[in-house]
Amino acid sequence: MSRSFFRKDATAQGVAKQRLIESLAKPDKRIINDPYADRFVWGESLIKLMGHEFSVWVTRQFAPGFHEHLICRTRYIDDVVEESAANGAEQYVILGAGYDLRAHRLHLPTDIKTFEVDQAEVQQRKRSKLPSSLANSKNVTYVSMDFNQQSLSQQLLDAGFDQSKSTVFTLEGVSQYITREALSSTLQELTTLIQDADSTFVMSYVDKRLDEDPKSCFGKGYPNAVKRAESVRRLSAKFGEPWISLYSAQELQQLLLDNGFVLTDNKTIAELNSEYFTPVGRTVPEDQIFKLEHFVVAKSPEV
Ligand SMILES: C[S@@+](CC[C@H](N)C(=O)[O-])C[C@H]1O[C@@H](n2cnc3c(N)ncnc32)[C@H](O)[C@@H]1O
């Protein structure tokens, strides 16, 4: 396998690694469980040996709250997807799916149709690592494409997307890596695609204040906030996936509106801490709050 291949899945592996670490926590302490994450992570045996607490401690040396932030993002999106499915969504489109295993690990209706969209190389590696028998496998279709180069709607229609069905779309941990134009045209294509079916769009975005006022993207007293923010960005760029698009809340809201979606929720770990971490005795202290990324829900207008 070439070096460029590894670069393509580096960030997908990075997120899967945090899901693996979280899944190693005791069932009554963990926020999410991803029993498949270990298949995609280099050094998974060592991580398993180190266990949840020590692995979180090691991650904290790189950036306090980084693990909890990513896990909070995953859990939030898990909840929205499960709620949308319970409310009648019949299709689920995972944009930039990487090693997302929601199609198999969440409690979704057995007849929901899932489309996973990502770069061909990442999907090839994912499929080669998945077990042969998996819940809901027959309902998952892989759509290989590059958002910066190809038309999403055409690829989805070719793959069997049904425009009359209510759909939930997720774009998790991707918007910072693609151009503004690519995000805008992706949204435009979704609007055309969904026609008059009731749909939900969930995404994460990195706060533009990271460039202008980095300290505001961390809890009060967070150690070396500016330096840590630079380290996280540098690491991502080093692996060939620089953060090229950051957004303000107003800008994102307008972008959604211009493309036919109405923003209904915008959260960071700061707001979700008491909902997810406090009940299991893991409240994230203020000086470890890593809130440079927001989790957003938008709806297609009432029809
Ligand atoms: C940080 S990973 C997130 C993966 C997954 N959503 C998760 O949260 O586990 C970013 C994903 O976006 C995909 N991606 C980045 N740029 C892309 C592009 N231009 N076209 C298609 N996929 C892209 C990458 O291949 C990778 O799987």
The ligand as a Tripos MOL2 file, in Angstrom:
@<TRIPOS>MOLECULE
LIG
   27    29     1     0     0
SMALL
NO_CHARGES

@<TRIPOS>ATOM
      1 C1        -12.2350   12.8160    9.7730 C.3       1 LIG1
      2 S1        -12.7910   11.6050    8.6590 S.3       1 LIG1
      3 C2        -14.4080   11.3940    9.3060 C.3       1 LIG1
      4 C3        -14.9520   10.0390    8.9870 C.3       1 LIG1
      5 C4        -16.3030    9.7330    9.6030 C.3       1 LIG1
      6 N1        -17.3080   10.6870    9.1870 N.3       1 LIG1
      7 C5        -16.1860    9.6630   11.1010 C.2       1 LIG1
      8 O1        -16.5710   10.6450   11.7610 O.co2     1 LIG1
      9 O2        -15.7050    8.6670   11.5990 O.co2     1 LIG1
     10 C6        -13.0860   12.5020    7.1540 C.3       1 LIG1
     11 C7        -13.6230   11.6240    6.0380 C.3       1 LIG1
     12 O3        -13.9680   12.4640    4.9280 O.3       1 LIG1
     13 C8        -13.5410   11.8440    3.7490 C.3       1 LIG1
     14 N2        -13.2830   12.9030    2.7490 N.ar      1 LIG1
     15 C9        -12.4640   13.9750    2.8940 C.ar      1 LIG1
     16 N3        -12.4450   14.7030    1.7530 N.ar      1 LIG1
     17 C10       -13.2820   14.0630    0.8840 C.ar      1 LIG1
     18 C11       -13.6710   14.3120   -0.4490 C.ar      1 LIG1
     19 N4        -13.1990   15.3560   -1.1190 N.pl3     1 LIG1
     20 N5        -14.5380   13.4550   -1.0320 N.ar      1 LIG1
     21 C12       -15.0140   12.3650   -0.3530 C.ar      1 LIG1
     22 N6        -14.6840   12.0870    0.9310 N.ar      1 LIG1
     23 C13       -13.8220   12.9150    1.5360 C.ar      1 LIG1
     24 C14       -12.2510   11.1290    4.1340 C.3       1 LIG1
     25 O4        -11.9220   10.0910    3.2170 O.3       1 LIG1
     26 C15       -12.5940   10.6200    5.5280 C.3       1 LIG1
     27 O5        -13.1480    9.3390    5.5080 O.3       1 LIG1
@<TRIPOS>BOND
     1     1     2 1
     2     2     3 1
     3     2    10 1
     4     3     4 1
     5     4     5 1
     6     5     6 1
     7     5     7 1
     8     7     8 2
     9     7     9 1
    10    10    11 1
    11    11    12 1
    12    11    26 1
    13    12    13 1
    14    13    14 1
    15    13    24 1
    16    14    15 ar
    17    14    23 ar
    18    15    16 ar
    19    16    17 ar
    20    17    18 ar
    21    17    23 ar
    22    18    19 1
    23    18    20 ar
    24    20    21 ar
    25    21    22 ar
    26    22    23 ar
    27    24    25 1
    28    24    26 1
    29    26    27 1
@<TRIPOS>SUBSTRUCTURE
     1 LIG1         1 GROUP 0 **** ****
